[in-house]
Amino acid sequence: MKKNKIIIASTTLLLATILMSSNNASTKIFKYFNLGSNKELTTGIESLHIQAPKLPSSISFAGEQVPLNDWEVRERLDRELVVNCNLHSSTIFLIKKANRFFPTIEKILAENNIPDDFKYLCMAESGLDNVVSPSGASGFWQFMRGTAPSYGLFISTEIDERYNLEKATLAACKYLLEAKNTTGSWAAAAAGYNMGIVGIQNQINKQGSSNYYDLYLNSETSRYLSRIIALKTIYENQNNYGFYLDKDDLYPVLATKEIEVNGSEDWYNFAKNNNTSYKMIRKLNPWIREPKLINKEKRTYFVSIPK
C-alpha cells in the first residue's frame, strides 16, 4: 500500500513539473488531487506574485536625513530592504520579540538622551536575543568581554552583565554618546558601534569628510547602518511590506518583580523559596551564569521572578 502511494506521489510531482516547464502559453495552471482526500488543489505560475519592496520617498535615522538622492546610498539601503523583507521567518520573530523588549530599551534610551531609533541597532546586532558572536561578543548589545567593564558591565565566572538587558542598554548608551561626541553624527556613531570609535574616526580623518554617507568603508560596516534603517522601515510600516501580525501574535511583556540579593546564594534554593523554578530564574535572569553565587565582591543584584 505504501509503495503505491509513493509511486502515485512521484508521478503527480513529475506531471506537475512537466506542466510547469511547458512552453505552451496556455498551460498556466495545472490541477491535481491531494492524496488521501478528494480535495482538488490548484497551483502554478499564476500563484506567484513577487514584487520588489519600495523605498519610502524620504527616510531619517536618529533625526538625520538619509540622502536617498545618492544612488549608492539608495541602492545599499534597497538591498537590505529586499533581503529583510524576504527573510520572512526571521523578520516575523523580530517583530514578535520587539513587543516584549522594546519598552525596556526605549525607556533607557530616552533617559540617556539617545535617539529612539537606536533600538533598531540592538535588533540588528543580536536579533533581540542573548547570542554569542564568533568573536565572543555577547548579549543583546554584543559587548566584547574586554570592552564591557569600561562601560560599567561586571563579568565573572558567576555573573555576566552583558546578558542583563537593562545594564547592557545603559552601557550601550554610554558608548553611543562617546561615539557621537567623537564623530559628530548619530549615523557615524552607529557605524562606530560596528567598527569601533577609533576605526570610524580614522576613516573620517583619512578621507577628509565627517559625513558618514560620503565615507568609503568595509563591506560589513557599509551594510550595517543600512540594515538598521531597513529594519526600522519594515517595523514602522509592517503592512506595506507584507507583514500582518495580530496583537495576540506578539510576545507579551512578562510580569515580574525583583528580589534584592547582596550575599551568597544557591539559585536552586532561591527558586524554591520564591515559589518558582530554577529554569525560570535562569530564563528571566540570563546574566546568572552558575547555579551558585559566592559573591566575594559583595555586590548587590536584583533578581527577577514571576510576579
C-alpha positions as CSV (number, residue, x, y, z in Angstrom):
1,M,0.0,0.0,0.0
2,K,2.8,2.4,0.9
3,K,4.7,1.7,-2.3
4,N,1.6,2.5,-4.4
5,K,1.3,5.9,-2.6
6,I,4.9,6.7,-3.3
7,I,4.5,5.8,-7.0
8,I,1.4,8.0,-7.3
9,A,3.0,10.9,-5.5
10,S,6.1,10.7,-7.7
11,T,4.0,10.5,-10.8
12,T,2.0,13.5,-9.7
13,L,5.1,15.5,-9.0
14,L,6.6,14.6,-12.4
15,L,3.4,15.6,-14.2
16,A,3.4,18.9,-12.3
17,T,7.0,19.6,-13.2
18,I,6.3,18.9,-16.9
19,L,3.3,21.1,-17.0
20,M,5.0,24.0,-15.3
21,S,8.0,23.8,-17.6
22,S,5.9,23.6,-20.7
23,N,6.5,26.3,-23.4
24,N,2.8,26.2,-24.2
25,A,1.5,29.6,-23.1
26,S,-2.0,28.2,-22.5
27,T,-0.5,25.9,-19.7
28,K,-0.6,28.5,-16.9
29,I,-2.4,26.5,-14.3
30,F,-2.5,22.8,-13.5
31,K,-4.6,20.8,-11.1
32,Y,-4.0,17.7,-9.0
33,F,-5.7,15.9,-6.2
34,N,-4.4,15.7,-2.6
35,L,-3.5,12.1,-1.9
36,G,-5.9,10.7,0.7
37,S,-8.7,13.1,0.0
38,N,-11.0,14.3,-2.7
39,K,-9.9,18.0,-2.3
40,E,-8.7,19.5,-5.6
41,L,-5.7,21.8,-5.3
42,T,-4.8,24.4,-7.9
43,T,-1.3,25.8,-8.2
44,G,1.0,27.1,-10.9
45,I,2.9,30.1,-12.2
46,E,-0.2,32.3,-11.7
47,S,0.1,31.8,-7.9
48,L,3.5,33.6,-7.9
49,H,3.3,37.3,-7.5
50,I,6.7,38.6,-6.3
51,Q,7.2,42.4,-6.1
52,A,10.2,44.4,-5.1
53,P,9.7,46.3,-1.8
54,K,9.5,50.0,-2.4
55,L,11.7,52.5,-0.6
56,P,9.9,55.5,1.0
57,S,10.4,58.8,-0.6
58,S,12.3,60.0,2.4
59,I,13.9,58.3,5.4
60,S,15.6,59.6,8.5
61,F,17.7,57.9,11.1
62,A,18.1,59.4,14.6
63,G,16.7,62.7,13.3
64,E,19.3,62.8,10.5
65,Q,18.1,62.6,6.9
66,V,19.3,59.7,4.7
67,P,20.4,61.1,1.3
68,L,18.4,58.9,-1.0
69,N,19.4,61.1,-3.9
70,D,22.8,59.4,-3.7
71,W,22.4,56.3,-5.9
72,E,25.0,54.3,-3.9
73,V,23.2,55.0,-0.6
74,R,19.8,54.3,-2.1
75,E,20.9,51.0,-3.7
76,R,22.7,49.9,-0.5
77,L,19.5,50.5,1.5
78,D,17.4,48.9,-1.2
79,R,19.4,45.8,-0.9
80,E,18.9,45.5,2.8
81,L,15.2,46.2,2.5
82,V,14.8,43.4,-0.1
83,V,16.8,41.0,2.0
84,N,15.0,41.6,5.2
85,C,11.5,41.6,3.6
86,N,12.2,38.2,2.3
87,L,13.7,36.7,5.5
88,H,10.1,36.2,6.4
89,S,10.5,33.9,9.4
90,S,13.4,35.9,10.9
91,T,11.6,39.2,10.5
92,I,8.4,37.9,11.9
93,F,10.2,36.7,15.0
94,L,11.9,40.1,15.3
95,I,8.5,41.8,15.3
96,K,7.2,39.4,17.9
97,K,10.1,39.9,20.2
98,A,10.2,43.6,19.8
99,N,6.9,43.9,21.6
100,R,8.4,42.3,24.7
101,F,11.8,44.0,24.8
102,F,11.4,47.4,23.1
103,P,9.6,49.0,26.1
104,T,12.6,48.4,28.3
105,I,15.1,49.6,25.7
106,E,13.1,52.6,24.7
107,K,12.8,53.8,28.3
108,I,16.6,53.6,28.9
109,L,17.4,55.3,25.6
110,A,15.1,58.2,26.4
111,E,16.5,58.6,29.9
112,N,20.0,58.9,28.4
113,N,19.2,61.2,25.5
114,I,19.8,58.6,22.9
115,P,17.5,58.7,19.8
116,D,14.8,56.1,19.9
117,D,16.0,54.7,16.5
118,F,18.9,53.0,18.2
119,K,16.6,50.3,19.4
120,Y,16.8,49.0,15.8
121,L,20.6,48.8,16.2
122,C,20.0,46.4,19.0
123,M,17.6,44.5,16.8
124,A,20.3,44.3,14.0
125,E,23.1,43.4,16.4
126,S,21.6,40.4,18.1
127,G,18.1,39.8,16.8
128,L,16.9,40.7,20.3
129,D,18.5,37.6,21.7
130,N,21.3,36.8,24.0
131,V,23.5,35.4,21.3
132,V,27.3,35.0,21.2
133,S,29.2,36.0,18.0
134,P,32.1,34.1,16.6
135,S,34.4,36.8,18.1
136,G,32.9,36.4,21.5
137,A,30.6,39.5,21.6
138,S,27.7,38.6,23.8
139,G,24.2,39.7,24.8
140,F,21.6,41.9,23.2
141,W,24.1,44.7,22.6
142,Q,27.0,42.4,21.7
143,F,29.7,43.7,24.0
144,M,33.1,42.1,23.9
145,R,34.5,40.8,27.2
146,G,37.4,43.2,27.2
147,T,35.2,46.3,26.4
148,A,32.3,45.7,28.7
149,P,33.9,46.7,32.0
150,S,34.8,50.1,30.6
151,Y,31.1,50.8,30.2
152,G,30.1,49.5,33.7
153,L,29.4,45.9,33.0
154,F,30.6,43.4,35.6
155,I,31.8,40.0,34.4
156,S,32.9,37.0,36.5
157,T,32.5,33.2,36.3
158,E,29.2,33.6,38.2
159,I,27.8,36.8,36.7
160,D,28.0,38.3,33.2
161,E,26.1,41.6,33.0
162,R,26.4,41.7,29.2
163,Y,23.3,39.5,29.4
164,N,21.4,41.9,31.7
165,L,19.2,43.9,29.3
166,E,18.9,47.0,31.5
167,K,22.5,47.3,32.3
168,A,23.7,46.4,28.8
169,T,21.4,49.0,27.3
170,L,22.8,51.6,29.7
171,A,26.3,50.6,28.7
172,A,25.3,50.9,25.0
173,C,24.0,54.5,25.8
174,K,27.4,55.4,27.2
175,Y,29.2,54.0,24.2
176,L,26.9,55.7,21.7
177,L,27.2,59.1,23.4
178,E,31.0,58.8,23.3
179,A,30.8,57.8,19.6
180,K,28.5,60.7,18.8
181,N,30.8,63.2,20.6
182,T,33.8,61.9,18.8
183,T,32.4,61.5,15.3
184,G,29.9,64.3,15.2
185,S,26.8,62.5,13.9
186,W,24.5,59.7,15.0
187,A,25.0,57.9,11.7
188,A,28.7,57.8,12.2
189,A,28.2,56.8,15.9
190,A,26.1,53.8,14.7
191,A,28.9,52.8,12.3
192,G,31.3,53.2,15.2
193,Y,29.3,50.6,17.1
194,N,30.2,48.1,14.4
195,M,33.9,49.0,13.6
196,G,34.9,50.8,16.8
197,I,35.0,54.5,17.6
198,V,38.7,54.7,16.7
199,G,38.1,52.9,13.4
200,I,35.4,55.2,12.2
201,Q,37.2,58.3,13.3
202,N,40.4,57.2,11.5
203,Q,38.3,56.9,8.3
204,I,36.8,60.3,8.8
205,N,40.4,61.8,9.2
206,K,41.8,59.9,6.2
207,Q,39.0,60.6,3.8
208,G,38.6,64.2,4.9
209,S,34.8,64.0,5.4
210,S,32.7,63.9,8.6
211,N,29.6,62.9,6.6
212,Y,29.1,59.2,7.2
213,Y,27.3,58.8,3.8
214,D,30.3,60.1,1.9
215,L,32.7,57.6,3.5
216,Y,34.1,54.5,1.7
217,L,34.0,51.7,4.4
218,N,34.4,48.0,4.5
219,S,31.5,45.9,3.3
220,E,30.3,44.9,6.8
221,T,30.2,48.4,8.1
222,S,28.7,49.8,4.8
223,R,25.8,47.4,5.1
224,Y,25.4,47.8,8.9
225,L,23.6,51.1,9.1
226,S,21.6,50.3,6.0
227,R,20.3,47.1,7.7
228,I,19.4,49.1,10.8
229,I,17.4,51.6,8.7
230,A,15.8,48.8,6.7
231,L,14.6,47.1,9.9
232,K,13.2,50.4,11.1
233,T,11.4,50.9,7.8
234,I,9.8,47.5,7.9
235,Y,8.9,47.6,11.6
236,E,7.2,51.0,11.3
237,N,5.4,50.1,8.1
238,Q,4.7,46.4,8.5
239,N,1.6,46.1,6.3
240,N,3.3,48.0,3.5
241,Y,5.9,45.2,3.4
242,G,3.6,42.2,3.7
243,F,3.7,41.6,7.5
244,Y,0.3,41.3,9.1
245,L,0.6,40.3,12.8
246,D,-2.3,40.4,15.1
247,K,-1.9,41.7,18.7
248,D,-2.0,38.2,20.1
249,D,0.8,37.1,17.7
250,L,3.2,39.3,19.7
251,Y,5.2,38.2,22.7
252,P,3.8,40.0,25.8
253,V,5.9,41.9,28.3
254,L,6.5,39.5,31.2
255,A,5.1,40.4,34.6
256,T,7.9,40.1,37.1
257,K,9.1,41.5,40.4
258,E,12.6,41.9,41.8
259,I,14.2,40.4,44.8
260,E,17.4,42.0,46.2
261,V,20.4,39.7,46.7
262,N,23.6,41.0,48.3
263,G,25.2,37.9,49.7
264,S,25.9,34.4,48.5
265,E,23.1,32.4,47.1
266,D,22.2,28.9,45.9
267,W,19.8,29.6,43.0
268,Y,18.1,26.2,43.3
269,N,17.1,27.0,46.9
270,F,16.3,30.6,45.9
271,A,13.9,29.3,43.3
272,K,12.1,27.0,45.8
273,N,11.9,29.7,48.4
274,N,10.3,32.1,45.9
275,N,7.8,29.5,44.6
276,T,9.3,29.3,41.1
277,S,11.7,27.1,39.2
278,Y,15.4,27.2,38.6
279,K,14.6,27.3,34.9
280,M,12.6,30.4,35.3
281,I,15.3,32.1,37.4
282,R,17.8,31.4,34.6
283,K,15.4,32.5,31.8
284,L,14.4,35.8,33.5
285,N,18.0,36.5,34.6
286,P,20.3,35.3,31.8
287,W,23.2,37.2,33.5
288,I,23.3,34.5,36.1
289,R,25.9,32.1,34.8
290,E,26.3,29.4,37.5
291,P,23.9,27.5,39.9
292,K,25.6,29.2,42.9
293,L,26.6,32.8,43.7
294,I,29.6,33.2,46.1
295,N,29.7,36.9,45.5
296,K,33.0,37.6,47.1
297,E,32.8,41.2,45.8
298,K,29.6,41.7,48.0
299,R,27.8,43.2,45.1
300,T,24.0,43.8,45.1
301,Y,21.9,42.2,42.5
302,F,18.2,42.5,41.7
303,V,16.8,39.1,40.6
304,S,13.6,39.0,38.5
305,I,11.0,36.3,39.5
306,P,7.4,35.8,38.1
307,K,5.0,38.3,39.6
